[in-house]
Amino acid sequence: MNVVNTILFPSSFFDGKKVDEDLQSEYEAVLNTGLWNTIFFNYDKWFNEGKLVLSEDIPERIHAVHRGWMMKAEQYQRFYEALLKAGVELVTKPAEYEYFHYFPNVYRSIEEDTPRIITVPIGDQYKLSDIQKSFNRFMVKDYVKSVKGTDFPKFFTRDTTDEEFRNAMELFYKYRGELISGGLCFKEFVDLKTYGDKTNEYRVFYIGNQVATISRNSLQPSYTLEPPLDMINKYKDLPSFFYTLDYAELNDGSWKILEAGDGSVSGPSDGQNLEAFYRAIYQCLN
């Protein structure tokens, strides 16, 4: 790949020449490294009208890293193709984005080290009793996200009744609404080890078959163990150029991968050194 020295951010909704306000700290960190150029795509025009408007003309093709918000796979496909016509080639190709955006895809590659799942595509029928036969406890998400942080139950058990589950799923559909992607994912619920009131979770960014950063992802104390390095390195060669895996320590001291994501739309950890993050990405790419 040619030199990659550009970050593509979404603009502010109100001003196509300024960065999205929620990404201001990342944008400032990028500038502070002195390594990157930056361009914006107009948030309002793209997400509300499907039109790509860049903050500047691109006279010669450049390679760029997108840092922004989730899109459904078909929208990312259009995004990638429109950018290519405008002279910007993203490091993450549409097939790679789709592979990591929908968890059941990547599940096949990490099955040995992640809780078991059962998937049900949108529109397909299923019975609660069949799910309960497979798991003592399970959580529910769609192929992309859960509704963590709401009053939706953290998990269900073999004692959960059909009525209780039906009422809970009404909440799920209320919270996810039109954002529901792919289908339902019933996932084995595991007990995470806690330190005080914090779990021990880490987010690892991979880029170009290299580990870019390993960062604490649950505001846990600095003395907690990191995931085993051999486990982290085991997944350096998954089929995407830029992705994340989230690791967590379980009560018994073992480790599991809890989530996977496309690197361009995965956020940094709370408290992560953003300048170091962008220096690491640059070094891995170049």
Contacts in CASP RR format, 6 or more apart in sequence:
PFRMAT RR
TARGET T0000
AUTHOR 0000-0000-0000
METHOD contacts of the structure
MODEL  1
MNVVNTILFPSSFFDGKKVDEDLQSEYEAVLNTGLWNTIFFNYDKWFNEG
KLVLSEDIPERIHAVHRGWMMKAEQYQRFYEALLKAGVELVTKPAEYEYF
HYFPNVYRSIEEDTPRIITVPIGDQYKLSDIQKSFNRFMVKDYVKSVKGT
DFPKFFTRDTTDEEFRNAMELFYKYRGELISGGLCFKEFVDLKTYGDKTN
EYRVFYIGNQVATISRNSLQPSYTLEPPLDMINKYKDLPSFFYTLDYAEL
NDGSWKILEAGDGSVSGPSDGQNLEAFYRAIYQCLN
1 63 0 8 1.000
1 91 0 8 1.000
1 285 0 8 1.000
2 63 0 8 1.000
3 63 0 8 1.000
3 286 0 8 1.000
4 63 0 8 1.000
4 64 0 8 1.000
4 65 0 8 1.000
4 91 0 8 1.000
4 282 0 8 1.000
4 285 0 8 1.000
4 286 0 8 1.000
5 35 0 8 1.000
5 36 0 8 1.000
5 37 0 8 1.000
5 282 0 8 1.000
5 286 0 8 1.000
6 36 0 8 1.000
6 37 0 8 1.000
6 38 0 8 1.000
6 39 0 8 1.000
6 62 0 8 1.000
6 63 0 8 1.000
6 64 0 8 1.000
6 65 0 8 1.000
6 88 0 8 1.000
7 30 0 8 1.000
7 36 0 8 1.000
7 37 0 8 1.000
7 38 0 8 1.000
7 39 0 8 1.000
7 64 0 8 1.000
7 65 0 8 1.000
7 66 0 8 1.000
7 67 0 8 1.000
7 278 0 8 1.000
8 38 0 8 1.000
8 39 0 8 1.000
8 40 0 8 1.000
8 41 0 8 1.000
8 64 0 8 1.000
8 65 0 8 1.000
8 66 0 8 1.000
8 67 0 8 1.000
8 83 0 8 1.000
8 88 0 8 1.000
8 90 0 8 1.000
9 19 0 8 1.000
9 20 0 8 1.000
9 23 0 8 1.000
9 26 0 8 1.000
9 27 0 8 1.000
9 38 0 8 1.000
9 39 0 8 1.000
9 40 0 8 1.000
9 41 0 8 1.000
9 67 0 8 1.000
9 68 0 8 1.000
10 19 0 8 1.000
10 20 0 8 1.000
10 23 0 8 1.000
10 40 0 8 1.000
10 41 0 8 1.000
10 43 0 8 1.000
10 46 0 8 1.000
10 68 0 8 1.000
10 69 0 8 1.000
11 17 0 8 1.000
11 18 0 8 1.000
11 19 0 8 1.000
11 20 0 8 1.000
11 40 0 8 1.000
11 41 0 8 1.000
11 42 0 8 1.000
11 43 0 8 1.000
11 44 0 8 1.000
11 55 0 8 1.000
12 18 0 8 1.000
12 19 0 8 1.000
12 20 0 8 1.000
12 21 0 8 1.000
12 43 0 8 1.000
13 20 0 8 1.000
13 43 0 8 1.000
13 44 0 8 1.000
16 40 0 8 1.000
16 42 0 8 1.000
16 43 0 8 1.000
16 44 0 8 1.000
16 53 0 8 1.000
16 55 0 8 1.000
17 40 0 8 1.000
17 55 0 8 1.000
18 40 0 8 1.000
19 27 0 8 1.000
19 38 0 8 1.000
19 40 0 8 1.000
20 43 0 8 1.000
20 68 0 8 1.000
23 67 0 8 1.000
23 68 0 8 1.000
25 274 0 8 1.000
26 67 0 8 1.000
26 268 0 8 1.000
26 274 0 8 1.000
26 278 0 8 1.000
27 38 0 8 1.000
28 274 0 8 1.000
29 274 0 8 1.000
29 275 0 8 1.000
29 277 0 8 1.000
29 278 0 8 1.000
30 36 0 8 1.000
30 38 0 8 1.000
30 278 0 8 1.000
31 38 0 8 1.000
32 275 0 8 1.000
33 275 0 8 1.000
33 278 0 8 1.000
33 279 0 8 1.000
33 282 0 8 1.000
35 278 0 8 1.000
35 279 0 8 1.000
35 282 0 8 1.000
36 278 0 8 1.000
36 282 0 8 1.000
37 62 0 8 1.000
39 54 0 8 1.000
39 55 0 8 1.000
39 56 0 8 1.000
39 58 0 8 1.000
39 64 0 8 1.000
39 88 0 8 1.000
40 54 0 8 1.000
40 55 0 8 1.000
41 52 0 8 1.000
41 53 0 8 1.000
41 54 0 8 1.000
41 55 0 8 1.000
41 83 0 8 1.000
42 51 0 8 1.000
42 52 0 8 1.000
42 53 0 8 1.000
42 54 0 8 1.000
42 55 0 8 1.000
45 51 0 8 1.000
45 52 0 8 1.000
45 53 0 8 1.000
46 52 0 8 1.000
46 53 0 8 1.000
46 79 0 8 1.000
47 69 0 8 1.000
50 78 0 8 1.000
52 79 0 8 1.000
52 82 0 8 1.000
52 83 0 8 1.000
52 86 0 8 1.000
54 86 0 8 1.000
54 88 0 8 1.000
58 86 0 8 1.000
58 87 0 8 1.000
58 88 0 8 1.000
60 87 0 8 1.000
61 87 0 8 1.000
61 88 0 8 1.000
61 89 0 8 1.000
62 87 0 8 1.000
62 88 0 8 1.000
62 89 0 8 1.000
63 88 0 8 1.000
63 89 0 8 1.000
63 90 0 8 1.000
63 91 0 8 1.000
64 83 0 8 1.000
64 88 0 8 1.000
64 89 0 8 1.000
64 90 0 8 1.000
64 91 0 8 1.000
65 90 0 8 1.000
65 91 0 8 1.000
65 242 0 8 1.000
65 264 0 8 1.000
65 281 0 8 1.000
65 285 0 8 1.000
66 90 0 8 1.000
66 92 0 8 1.000
66 264 0 8 1.000
66 265 0 8 1.000
67 264 0 8 1.000
68 264 0 8 1.000
68 265 0 8 1.000
69 265 0 8 1.000
70 101 0 8 1.000
70 144 0 8 1.000
70 265 0 8 1.000
71 79 0 8 1.000
71 265 0 8 1.000
72 101 0 8 1.000
72 181 0 8 1.000
73 94 0 8 1.000
73 97 0 8 1.000
73 98 0 8 1.000
73 101 0 8 1.000
73 102 0 8 1.000
76 94 0 8 1.000
76 97 0 8 1.000
76 98 0 8 1.000
76 101 0 8 1.000
77 94 0 8 1.000
77 98 0 8 1.000
80 90 0 8 1.000
80 93 0 8 1.000
80 94 0 8 1.000
80 97 0 8 1.000
81 94 0 8 1.000
83 89 0 8 1.000
83 90 0 8 1.000
90 264 0 8 1.000
91 207 0 8 1.000
91 241 0 8 1.000
91 242 0 8 1.000
91 285 0 8 1.000
92 240 0 8 1.000
92 241 0 8 1.000
92 242 0 8 1.000
92 262 0 8 1.000
92 263 0 8 1.000
92 264 0 8 1.000
93 241 0 8 1.000
96 239 0 8 1.000
96 240 0 8 1.000
96 241 0 8 1.000
96 242 0 8 1.000
96 243 0 8 1.000
96 262 0 8 1.000
97 240 0 8 1.000
97 262 0 8 1.000
97 264 0 8 1.000
98 105 0 8 1.000
99 105 0 8 1.000
99 106 0 8 1.000
99 239 0 8 1.000
99 240 0 8 1.000
100 106 0 8 1.000
100 238 0 8 1.000
100 240 0 8 1.000
100 243 0 8 1.000
100 244 0 8 1.000
100 260 0 8 1.000
100 261 0 8 1.000
100 262 0 8 1.000
100 263 0 8 1.000
101 144 0 8 1.000
101 181 0 8 1.000
101 261 0 8 1.000
101 262 0 8 1.000
101 265 0 8 1.000
102 143 0 8 1.000
102 144 0 8 1.000
102 181 0 8 1.000
102 182 0 8 1.000
103 117 0 8 1.000
103 141 0 8 1.000
103 143 0 8 1.000
103 144 0 8 1.000
103 185 0 8 1.000
103 259 0 8 1.000
103 260 0 8 1.000
104 117 0 8 1.000
104 119 0 8 1.000
104 143 0 8 1.000
104 185 0 8 1.000
106 238 0 8 1.000
106 260 0 8 1.000
106 261 0 8 1.000
107 114 0 8 1.000
107 117 0 8 1.000
109 235 0 8 1.000
109 238 0 8 1.000
109 239 0 8 1.000
110 235 0 8 1.000
110 238 0 8 1.000
110 245 0 8 1.000
110 257 0 8 1.000
110 260 0 8 1.000
113 231 0 8 1.000
113 234 0 8 1.000
113 255 0 8 1.000
113 256 0 8 1.000
113 257 0 8 1.000
114 256 0 8 1.000
114 257 0 8 1.000
114 258 0 8 1.000
115 187 0 8 1.000
115 188 0 8 1.000
115 189 0 8 1.000
115 190 0 8 1.000
115 256 0 8 1.000
115 258 0 8 1.000
116 134 0 8 1.000
116 135 0 8 1.000
116 187 0 8 1.000
116 188 0 8 1.000
117 185 0 8 1.000
117 186 0 8 1.000
117 187 0 8 1.000
117 188 0 8 1.000
118 131 0 8 1.000
118 134 0 8 1.000
118 185 0 8 1.000
118 186 0 8 1.000
119 143 0 8 1.000
119 183 0 8 1.000
119 184 0 8 1.000
119 185 0 8 1.000
119 186 0 8 1.000
120 126 0 8 1.000
120 183 0 8 1.000
120 184 0 8 1.000
120 185 0 8 1.000
120 186 0 8 1.000
121 182 0 8 1.000
121 183 0 8 1.000
122 180 0 8 1.000
122 182 0 8 1.000
122 183 0 8 1.000
122 184 0 8 1.000
123 183 0 8 1.000
126 184 0 8 1.000
128 160 0 8 1.000
128 162 0 8 1.000
128 165 0 8 1.000
131 138 0 8 1.000
131 186 0 8 1.000
132 138 0 8 1.000
132 156 0 8 1.000
132 157 0 8 1.000
132 158 0 8 1.000
132 160 0 8 1.000
134 186 0 8 1.000
135 158 0 8 1.000
135 186 0 8 1.000
135 188 0 8 1.000
135 189 0 8 1.000
136 157 0 8 1.000
136 158 0 8 1.000
137 155 0 8 1.000
137 156 0 8 1.000
137 157 0 8 1.000
137 188 0 8 1.000
137 189 0 8 1.000
138 155 0 8 1.000
138 156 0 8 1.000
138 186 0 8 1.000
138 187 0 8 1.000
138 188 0 8 1.000
138 189 0 8 1.000
139 146 0 8 1.000
139 154 0 8 1.000
139 155 0 8 1.000
139 156 0 8 1.000
139 186 0 8 1.000
139 187 0 8 1.000
139 189 0 8 1.000
140 146 0 8 1.000
140 152 0 8 1.000
140 156 0 8 1.000
140 168 0 8 1.000
140 169 0 8 1.000
140 172 0 8 1.000
140 184 0 8 1.000
140 185 0 8 1.000
140 186 0 8 1.000
140 187 0 8 1.000
141 147 0 8 1.000
141 184 0 8 1.000
141 185 0 8 1.000
141 187 0 8 1.000
142 176 0 8 1.000
142 179 0 8 1.000
142 180 0 8 1.000
142 181 0 8 1.000
142 182 0 8 1.000
142 183 0 8 1.000
142 184 0 8 1.000
142 185 0 8 1.000
143 181 0 8 1.000
143 182 0 8 1.000
143 183 0 8 1.000
143 185 0 8 1.000
144 179 0 8 1.000
144 181 0 8 1.000
144 182 0 8 1.000
145 176 0 8 1.000
145 179 0 8 1.000
145 181 0 8 1.000
147 171 0 8 1.000
147 172 0 8 1.000
147 175 0 8 1.000
147 176 0 8 1.000
150 171 0 8 1.000
150 175 0 8 1.000
151 171 0 8 1.000
152 168 0 8 1.000
152 171 0 8 1.000
152 172 0 8 1.000
152 175 0 8 1.000
153 168 0 8 1.000
154 189 0 8 1.000
155 189 0 8 1.000
156 164 0 8 1.000
156 165 0 8 1.000
156 168 0 8 1.000
173 180 0 8 1.000
190 248 0 8 1.000
190 250 0 8 1.000
190 256 0 8 1.000
191 250 0 8 1.000
191 251 0 8 1.000
192 199 0 8 1.000
192 200 0 8 1.000
192 201 0 8 1.000
192 248 0 8 1.000
192 249 0 8 1.000
192 250 0 8 1.000
192 251 0 8 1.000
193 199 0 8 1.000
193 200 0 8 1.000
193 249 0 8 1.000
193 250 0 8 1.000
193 251 0 8 1.000
193 253 0 8 1.000
194 200 0 8 1.000
195 220 0 8 1.000
195 221 0 8 1.000
195 224 0 8 1.000
198 218 0 8 1.000
198 219 0 8 1.000
198 220 0 8 1.000
198 221 0 8 1.000
199 218 0 8 1.000
199 220 0 8 1.000
199 248 0 8 1.000
199 249 0 8 1.000
200 218 0 8 1.000
200 220 0 8 1.000
200 224 0 8 1.000
200 225 0 8 1.000
200 248 0 8 1.000
200 249 0 8 1.000
201 216 0 8 1.000
201 217 0 8 1.000
201 218 0 8 1.000
201 220 0 8 1.000
201 246 0 8 1.000
201 247 0 8 1.000
201 248 0 8 1.000
201 249 0 8 1.000
201 258 0 8 1.000
202 214 0 8 1.000
202 215 0 8 1.000
202 216 0 8 1.000
202 217 0 8 1.000
202 226 0 8 1.000
202 227 0 8 1.000
202 246 0 8 1.000
202 247 0 8 1.000
202 248 0 8 1.000
202 269 0 8 1.000
203 213 0 8 1.000
203 214 0 8 1.000
203 215 0 8 1.000
203 217 0 8 1.000
203 244 0 8 1.000
203 245 0 8 1.000
203 246 0 8 1.000
203 247 0 8 1.000
203 266 0 8 1.000
203 267 0 8 1.000
203 268 0 8 1.000
203 269 0 8 1.000
204 211 0 8 1.000
204 213 0 8 1.000
204 214 0 8 1.000
204 215 0 8 1.000
204 227 0 8 1.000
204 232 0 8 1.000
204 244 0 8 1.000
204 245 0 8 1.000
204 246 0 8 1.000
204 247 0 8 1.000
205 211 0 8 1.000
205 212 0 8 1.000
205 213 0 8 1.000
205 242 0 8 1.000
205 243 0 8 1.000
205 244 0 8 1.000
205 263 0 8 1.000
205 266 0 8 1.000
205 277 0 8 1.000
205 280 0 8 1.000
205 281 0 8 1.000
206 212 0 8 1.000
206 235 0 8 1.000
206 236 0 8 1.000
206 238 0 8 1.000
206 242 0 8 1.000
206 243 0 8 1.000
206 244 0 8 1.000
206 245 0 8 1.000
207 241 0 8 1.000
207 242 0 8 1.000
207 263 0 8 1.000
207 281 0 8 1.000
207 284 0 8 1.000
207 285 0 8 1.000
208 241 0 8 1.000
208 242 0 8 1.000
208 284 0 8 1.000
208 285 0 8 1.000
209 236 0 8 1.000
209 237 0 8 1.000
210 236 0 8 1.000
210 284 0 8 1.000
211 232 0 8 1.000
211 233 0 8 1.000
211 236 0 8 1.000
212 277 0 8 1.000
212 280 0 8 1.000
212 281 0 8 1.000
212 284 0 8 1.000
213 272 0 8 1.000
213 276 0 8 1.000
213 277 0 8 1.000
213 280 0 8 1.000
214 226 0 8 1.000
214 227 0 8 1.000
214 232 0 8 1.000
215 268 0 8 1.000
215 269 0 8 1.000
215 271 0 8 1.000
215 272 0 8 1.000
215 277 0 8 1.000
216 222 0 8 1.000
216 224 0 8 1.000
216 269 0 8 1.000
217 246 0 8 1.000
217 269 0 8 1.000
217 270 0 8 1.000
219 270 0 8 1.000
224 249 0 8 1.000
225 249 0 8 1.000
227 247 0 8 1.000
227 249 0 8 1.000
227 255 0 8 1.000
228 255 0 8 1.000
231 247 0 8 1.000
231 255 0 8 1.000
232 245 0 8 1.000
232 247 0 8 1.000
235 245 0 8 1.000
235 257 0 8 1.000
240 262 0 8 1.000
242 262 0 8 1.000
242 263 0 8 1.000
242 264 0 8 1.000
243 260 0 8 1.000
243 261 0 8 1.000
243 262 0 8 1.000
243 263 0 8 1.000
243 266 0 8 1.000
244 259 0 8 1.000
244 260 0 8 1.000
244 261 0 8 1.000
244 262 0 8 1.000
244 263 0 8 1.000
244 266 0 8 1.000
244 267 0 8 1.000
245 257 0 8 1.000
245 259 0 8 1.000
245 260 0 8 1.000
245 261 0 8 1.000
246 257 0 8 1.000
246 258 0 8 1.000
246 259 0 8 1.000
246 260 0 8 1.000
247 255 0 8 1.000
247 256 0 8 1.000
247 257 0 8 1.000
247 258 0 8 1.000
248 255 0 8 1.000
248 256 0 8 1.000
248 258 0 8 1.000
249 255 0 8 1.000
250 256 0 8 1.000
268 274 0 8 1.000
268 277 0 8 1.000
END
